[in-house]
Amino acid sequence: MDLTSLFSDDQRMIMDSAQRFAERHGGPARLRTLRDSDQGYDKEALVAAAEAGWIGLLVPEDAGGAALGPGSLCLISEQLGRQLCAVPLAPVAAAALALAHSPAPAHAARLEALLDGKELVLPALRTGNASFTAVRKASAWLVSGRCDGLGNCQADGFIVEATGDGAHLLLHLPSTTPGLRLHSARGVDGSALACLELRDVELDESAVIASAEAAQRLAARMNDTIQLSIAAEMLGVMDGASRIVLDYLGTRVQFGQPIGKFQALRHQSVDNYVQKETVRALVFEAARAADQDAAEATQLAVAARVLAGESALTLTKSAIQLHGAIGFTDEHNIGLYLKRAMALSALHGPTGALRRQYRESLRRHADGNWPGLPRVGTESDADRAF
């Protein structure tokens, strides 16, 4: 399905630029190098993304950004996924958006460092199974809670969404804050995973980025951006795996003919194509809603993330199966796409918790009959554990 005819000239330019960037900074060999190192993410690529102006893509122009929408970020994320680029672009861009809305001079300095690629700040929002509480103590706040599935343990700071005592807050915490604990792990693709834990962390008003309804709206916009971009990156992973499969089916010969002529394999390839293009349609419909600040934007963003998470795992498993025995070896690149899809599924969610969140939101609106919202996924015992 070719959606480029629906894009503006600016969007086509962004997509072309992102494609060249991903080819230069991505690829299976680069992901293998990352896997064998202790970095956890591609620092060089993140600096290059900052130089391209992508970290400030959502930031207003008067704060040094491009003032574009989540749809443009999705175009970039899709290309990053196609080339297996392990760059935490979407979370960092969302963090920049938050800092740009803070009137505090200290936050303006952090924003400048973030836009230059000199610092790494990650959001820890109330999504999936993450939750932080804030309790008022004199002129300070005591914040506690836990957030799994963050993309890196080497961050310089975090933007935490916390609620409690009638307040809704967005707070900036340097990674050196007393009481802040990070539990690190490595994803199956070699990228970094982190769990942020806060235990009665005391913060004064200088840490507050936004409060009340402003914090709620800003956090929702940040989360929509992250979920959409991860969905778009998964779409890129699906597309990259599909291209490798089509090439293999056309060149691998068995019984005197390319295996792509066998009906069973053709049917499976068609199923994969339909699955991928269904995700594409939902991702860009959700991006349109986010760009227009539509009422259903949040629900569509979560739906796109859930569908992309399920479909990316299914398609990349199928891609390995279509390669036969060689697909199960580490030497072949096709397995990297499954590993990348698994790593992305664990971020800012995970998919099972988001699926449950989406179903609950449907039940709250007209018994699940909100016109225009898709039904995605089937709740499993694993989902009910969240």
N, C-alpha and C positions, 0 to 999 in steps of 0.2 A: 504494500500500500504506500503510495507516494503522497506524503502530506506537504512536501516542500512547496507545492503550488499555493498553499494556503498561508505561507509565511510571508512576512514583509521583507523588503530589501535588507533592512538592518538585521533581521533574524537570519537570513541566508548568509550574511557576512559573518555573523557570530558562529553559525554552524560550520562554515568553511574554515574559519580560524581555529575553532575547537578541533576539527578533524586533523589539521596540520599539527596542532599542539600535541594531540594524543598520539599521533604517529611518531612524533619526535621524543616524547617523554614516556611512552608506554610500550606495550608489547610483552609477550611471554618471557623473553629473556630478562627484561627489567624486573618483572615480578619475581622471577626466580632469584635474582640478585638480592631483592628486598627480603625475600624469605630466608635467605642464608645470612642476612646481616642482623644487627640489633637495633635498627632504626625504627621499624614499626610503621613508618609511612615515608613517602618520597619527599624529602625536604627540598631537594632541588626543584622538583616539579611544582611544589607549593609556592616557592619564591617566584618561579616563572609565571605562575598563575596570578600572583600579585602584580608582577610587572605588566601583565596583560590587562590589568584592571578588573579581573573577575571577582576578587574578594569584595570589591566595592560595588558589585553589580546592582545590589538592591539599595545601596546607601544614597540618600539625596545628594544632588549635585553640589549644594552649598556646603556639604560635609566632605566633599572630595570623591563622591561616587558617581555612578552612571545613571541612577534613578530608573533602572529597568525593573521588570517584574520576574516572578518565579518561572514564567514560561521560557525566558531567555536562559536562565540557569539550567533548565531541563535540557535545552539543546546542547549545552556544554557537557552536562553530566552523561547524556547518552553516548557521546563520543568518547568520554573517559572510560565508560563501561566497556565499550566495544574493544578498546585497546588495553583493558585490564590495568588502568592507571590507579594506583593506590594513593589517591590524593583526597584529603578530607575537605574538599572545596565547599560543599553545601553547608556543613555545620559552621565553618569559619565565616562564610558569607552571612549566615544567620546571626552569628555573634556580632559581626560588624554592623548589621542592621540595628541590633539592640543598642550598642554603644553609641551609634549615631543619634539616637533619640534621647540620650541622657544630657541634661544641662550641666553636669559636673565637669569642671576643667580637667580633672584627673582622668575621667573617662574619655575625653577628647584626645588626650595624649596616648592613651591605650589604643584608641581607634586608629590614630596615625601609624603607630607601630604595627598594628594588625594589617592595615592596607598596604604597608610596605613589605609585608612578609617577614617581619622581624620577630613577631610574637605569634603564638598559637593559643587561641582562646576558644573553648568549646562550650556549647549550651548543654545544660542538664535540666530538661524540662519535664513537666508532669505529663508523661505520655506512657502508654503501655503499663508497665508495673513499677514505674518510678514515682517517688513521692517525697516531698520535703515539707516539713512543718516549721513555722516561725512563731516564736513566743516572745511577747514584749517583756523586756526587762529594763526598767527605767528608760534611758534614752537609747538603748541598744536592742538588738534582736538576737535571740538564741535560735539557731537553725540546726535542725537534725533531719536525717533522712538518707536515702540511698538511691542511686541511679546506676543501673547496669547498662552495658552496651554502648559506652562511649568509645569514640574511635581512636583515642590515643591516651597514653599515660604520661606523655612527655609535654603536656600542655603547660603553658605559663599561667593560665587562669581558667576559670569556669564562670558561666552565667547561669545561675540557679533560679528556678521558679519555685517559690515557697508560698504556702498559705497558712493561715492561723490567726487567732485573736481578731477575726474580722478583717484581716488584711490579705491582700494579694500582691506579692512582691517579685520583682526581678532584681537579683543581686549579683554583683561581681565579686568573685573571690580569687585572689592570687593563689597559686598552687602551694605557696609557703604558709598559708593561713593556719594557725594552731588549731588542732582538732580536725583538720581535713586529712582524710586517708584515701589513698589510691591503691587499688588491688589490680595488678596488671596481668595480662595473659596475651598469648599470640593466637590469632585466628588461623584456620586451616590453610589460608593462602599466604601466611607470613605477616599479614598486617596486624597492627596493635589493637588490643581491646582493653578497656579499663572499666572498673567499677569505682564510682565516687561515693564515699561514705562520709557523712558529717555527723558529729556527735557534740551537741551543745556548742556549736561554733558561734562565738560572740562577734557581732558586726554592728558598727555604728551607721549613722545615716549616710555617710560618704560612700557606702557600698551599694546604696539603692540606685538602680538605674531608672526604674519606673514603679509606680504603685497603683493600687485600686484598679479601675477599669482600664486605664492606660496600660498597666502591666499585663492584664488579661488579654487585651487586644494584641499587644506586641508579641506576647508569648505564643498566641494562636497563629499569628502570621509567621513567626519563626518556625514553629512546628510544621505548619503546612509546607513551608519551603523545604525543610529537611526531608519530610516524608515524600514529597513530590520528586525531589532530586534523587533520592535513593531509588525510587521506582523507575525513574528515567535511566539511572545508571544500570539497574538490573535489566532494563529493556536493551541497553547497549550490549550487556553481557550475552543476552539471548541472541541478539543479532550477530555478534562475533562468532558465537558457537555455531549458529546456523550456517554461516558462510563457510566455515571449515568443513562442516558435514556435507554440504552440497558439493564442495570440491572433491572430497573423498569419495562420495558416491559416484562421481563422474569419472574418476581415475582408477579406482580399485576394480580389478577385473577378476571375475570368477565364472567358471563354466563358459569361458569364451566371450563374455560380455560384461560391460560395466554393471556393478551391483545396483546402481541407481535405476536399472530397468526392471528390477524385481518388484512385483506389485506390493508385497508386504512392506518393503522399505519405502516405497513411494507413498503409500498410505500414511505411514508413520511420519514421513517428512512433511506431508500436507497438514497433518494434525499439528505438528510443531509450528508450521507457518501460521496457521489460523490462531493458535494460542498466542504467538508473538504479536501478531497484528491486532488482536483483541486488547492486549496490554497497551500497545501503542495508542490505540483509539482512546482508551480510558485515561492514560497519562496526559495526553494533550487536551482532552476535554477538561480534566481537572486543572491543568495549567491555565486554560482559558478562564475557568471560573476564578482561579486565584488572581490572575491578572486584573480581572474585572471586579474583584472583591465581592463576588456573588455570595448569597446566603448559604448556598450548599458547598462552598469552597472547601471547608474543613472536612466534611463528610466524603467528598470526592477525593481529596488528597489521601485520606486514610484508606479508602476503597482501592485507589490506584496502588498504594504501597502493598496492601494485602494481596491483591491479585498478582502484582509483579513478583512478590516474594514466593507465592505458590508456583507460579508459572515458570519462573526462572529455574527453580530447582527441578521441576518436572522436565523441562526442555533440556537442560544440561545433562541430566541423567540419561535421557533418551539419546542425546548426542554421543555419549560414551558407548551406549549399547550399539548404536549404528556403526561404530568403528570396530566392533568386535573386540577380540582380546587385546589388541594394541591400545585401545582406548583406556584400558585399566592400568597401563603402565605410567610411571611418573615421567618417563622420557617424552611421552606424547603431550602436546600442548592442550588437547581438548579437556583433560582433567582439570586444568587450571581454571577453566570457566565454571565448572561445578564448585570448586573451592572458593572462587571469588563470589559466586552467588550465595554460598553458605555464609561467608563472612559478612556480606552486606545484609543478609537476613537477620543477623544478630544485632545490628546497629539500631539504636534509638527506637526500640520497640519492646521485644522482638515481634515477629510477624504474628505469632499465636496470640499474644496479648493485644495487639492492634486489631486482630480479627474480632476478638471478643468485644473490644471497645466499639468497633463499628456496628456490630450487631445490636449492642445495647442502645446506641444512638438511634438506630432504626426503630427499635421498639418504643423509644420515647416520642417518636413522631408518627402519629396516626397509625399506631400498631404496626409499624414497619412498612407502611404503604406510602412513603414519601415519593411522589412522582419524580422520575428522572434519576433516582439513585439506584445503582445496580446492587444485586445480591451477589456477594462474592464469598467463596469458601464454605466449608462445612466444619462446624465446631467439633473438635475432637476431645478426647479425654485429656490430651496434653494441653489444649487451650484452656480447659476448665481449671487447670492447675495454677494459672496466673491469677 
